[in-house]
Amino acid sequence: MTKANNSFAVEIPSRATDPNLFYKKELLALIASKYPEFSVSGKNPPVIARGVEYASHGNLLTFGTSKTHDVEWVERPTYACEKGYSPIFDLVKDWNKIVNKIADLHEERYPSRLRISNGMEVEFFKNFVKIGYERVPYNEVGNFRAIPNLAAMFNIVLTKADIEALYYSTR
């Protein structure tokens, strides 16, 4: 995973503002329910020692900045400045902006629709992929080795970027 164009960070409020980390818990619950494709540090592989559940007051939750997870955390906010993470939102004041940015990041990382290099449109639904006018169940596209067979089935040529986009969008 590379740094996303829509990457951003969220500052967890101080103990005085949110003593029980309610906002952090609500944000993580929103992500788990609305965006299950997101990999969250400490909850999804690759396994790490300290995931987002260890993030506390004054720390930052980062979105789209990690090489391994979509949602990660930074213990030292000055590290975020050193790395150039921006914008940094306030979890209490900027809730709506954060929710919108998460939606933008999700669409960037896991698009529901994409166009492959030959111009054919590919749409992703709950149980199938629609390529052009054909519907293909996920079990036929679900692994990396099946995608060239899929291309042959539709008599199309896929570039390496097309194959990667199809593979990562069907995971």
C-alpha positions in Angstrom: 0.0 0.0 0.0 1.2 3.5 -0.8 0.3 6.8 0.7 -3.1 7.7 -0.5 -3.9 11.0 -2.2 -6.8 11.5 0.3 -4.7 10.7 3.3 -5.2 12.6 6.5 -4.8 12.5 10.3 -7.2 12.9 13.2 -6.2 14.2 16.6 -7.8 12.3 19.6 -9.2 14.9 22.0 -7.6 15.6 25.4 -8.7 13.8 28.6 -10.6 16.9 29.7 -12.7 16.9 26.5 -13.3 13.2 26.1 -12.2 11.2 29.2 -13.5 7.8 28.0 -12.3 8.1 24.4 -15.9 8.0 23.2 -15.2 9.8 19.9 -12.3 7.5 19.0 -14.5 4.4 19.8 -17.4 5.8 17.7 -15.1 6.6 14.8 -13.6 3.1 14.8 -17.1 1.6 15.1 -18.2 3.7 12.1 -15.3 2.4 10.1 -15.9 -1.2 11.1 -19.6 -1.1 10.1 -19.5 1.1 7.0 -16.1 0.3 5.6 -15.3 -3.3 6.4 -12.7 -3.4 3.6 -10.4 -1.0 5.5 -7.5 -2.7 7.2 -7.2 -1.4 10.7 -4.0 -1.6 12.7 -4.2 -4.2 15.4 -7.5 -5.7 14.0 -6.4 -6.9 10.6 -3.2 -8.6 9.3 -0.3 -8.0 9.2 -0.2 -8.4 13.0 1.5 -5.7 15.0 2.1 -5.4 18.7 0.1 -2.2 19.4 -2.8 -1.4 17.2 -5.3 1.5 17.2 -6.9 0.4 20.5 -3.7 1.7 22.2 -4.2 5.2 20.8 -5.0 7.6 23.6 -5.5 11.3 24.3 -3.3 13.6 22.2 -2.3 10.8 19.7 -3.2 10.8 16.1 -5.2 8.3 14.0 -3.9 8.3 10.5 -5.8 7.4 7.4 -4.1 6.3 4.2 -0.6 7.0 5.4 0.7 3.5 6.4 2.3 1.0 4.1 0.4 -1.9 5.8 -2.9 -0.6 7.1 -5.6 1.9 6.0 -6.1 3.1 9.6 -3.0 3.4 11.8 -2.0 5.6 14.8 0.9 7.8 15.7 1.9 8.2 19.4 4.0 11.3 18.8 2.1 14.1 17.0 5.5 15.7 16.1 6.2 12.6 13.9 3.2 13.5 11.8 4.7 17.0 11.2 8.0 15.4 10.3 6.3 13.1 7.8 4.1 15.9 6.4 0.8 14.3 7.3 -1.9 16.9 6.6 -4.6 17.9 7.1 -4.9 17.1 10.8 -8.5 17.2 11.9 -10.0 17.7 15.4 -12.1 14.7 16.2 -14.7 16.7 18.1 -15.0 19.8 16.0 -14.5 18.3 12.5 -16.6 15.1 12.7 -18.5 15.7 9.4 -15.3 16.6 7.5 -13.7 13.4 8.9 -16.6 11.3 7.8 -16.4 12.8 4.3 -12.7 12.3 4.0 -13.1 8.6 5.1 -15.6 8.2 2.3 -13.2 9.8 -0.2 -10.3 7.6 1.0 -12.5 4.5 0.7 -13.5 5.4 -2.9 -9.8 5.9 -3.7 -8.6 2.7 -2.2 -11.6 0.5 -3.0 -13.4 1.9 -6.0 -16.9 0.7 -6.7 -16.4 1.4 -10.4 -13.3 1.6 -12.5 -12.4 1.8 -16.2 -9.7 -0.6 -17.5 -7.2 0.5 -20.1 -9.3 -0.6 -23.1 -12.1 1.6 -21.9 -14.4 -1.1 -20.6 -16.1 -0.2 -17.4 -15.9 -2.5 -14.4 -18.4 -2.2 -11.5 -18.1 -4.0 -8.1 -21.2 -5.2 -6.3 -21.8 -7.2 -3.2 -21.7 -10.6 -4.8 -20.4 -10.1 -8.3 -18.4 -8.0 -10.7 -19.9 -6.5 -13.8 -17.5 -6.2 -16.7 -19.1 -4.5 -19.6 -22.5 -6.2 -19.7 -21.4 -9.5 -18.2 -21.8 -10.4 -14.5 -19.1 -12.6 -13.0 -19.4 -14.0 -9.4 -16.5 -13.1 -7.1 -15.4 -16.7 -6.8 -14.3 -16.5 -10.4 -12.3 -13.3 -9.9 -11.3 -13.7 -6.3 -7.7 -14.8 -6.7 -4.9 -13.2 -8.7 -4.3 -16.2 -11.0 -8.0 -16.2 -12.2 -7.8 -12.6 -13.6 -5.9 -13.5 -16.8 -8.5 -16.3 -17.4 -11.2 -13.7 -16.9 -9.6 -11.5 -19.5 -9.5 -14.4 -22.0 -13.1 -15.1 -21.2 -14.1 -11.5 -22.3 -11.5 -11.4 -25.1 -9.8 -8.3 -23.6 -6.2 -7.4 -23.0 -5.4 -6.3 -19.4 -2.3 -4.3 -18.5 -0.5 -4.9 -15.3 -2.2 -1.9 -13.7 -5.6 -3.4 -14.8 -4.8 -6.7 -13.2 -3.7 -5.0 -9.9 -6.8 -2.8 -9.8 -9.1 -5.8 -10.4 -7.4 -7.9 -7.8 -7.3 -5.3 -5.0 -10.9 -4.2 -5.7 -12.2 -7.8 -5.4 -10.4 -8.6 -2.1 
